[in-house]
């Protein structure tokens, strides 16, 4: 009897790590298979990493947003001088997106703490500090930074340099699958001028 239970323990100890690893792939796979395809405009960034091979480091236009896109709940958390938020660490937020029919690029329409019900949205982390814009001009617009954790896209060997140059010019757009706020980059494309 104890031999049987030892066999069960052995098989459970073998299966448990495999089950844990498989469950880690469920959310990205569901997003890729059933998520909505959107396109996001990138902004210039200069990457380099010898260990991981060729990749393009991306930053998106929807990561830097004007204060006017914050919902009322987030605006109430601003300091009186609007230079920072009254929370100590980054806060989980949701960026609601709408497709620009002329460019086919999705643009931010609102930033909220509450998960939207029906719109296309991406989950991100709102920094507690406000970008001041032009320090010499008090009237310049202030904006917030929302980190979206899809900044690296790995590419075939010897193709990263070309894409880096296009990225530095702001000529890339990313094809992103989005499902329930979770985003996966599927492809990056050079924007034809």
Secondary structure, 3 states (H helix, E strand, C coil): CHHHHHHHHHHHHHHHHHHHHHHHCHHHHHHHHHCEEEEEEEECCCCCCCCCCCEEECEEHHHEEEHHHECHHHHCCECCCCCEECCCCCEEEEEEEEEECCCCEEEEEEEECCCCCCCEEEEEEEEEEEECCCCCCCCCCCEEEEECCCCEEECCCCCHHHHHHHHHCCCEEEEEEEECEEEEEEEEEECCC
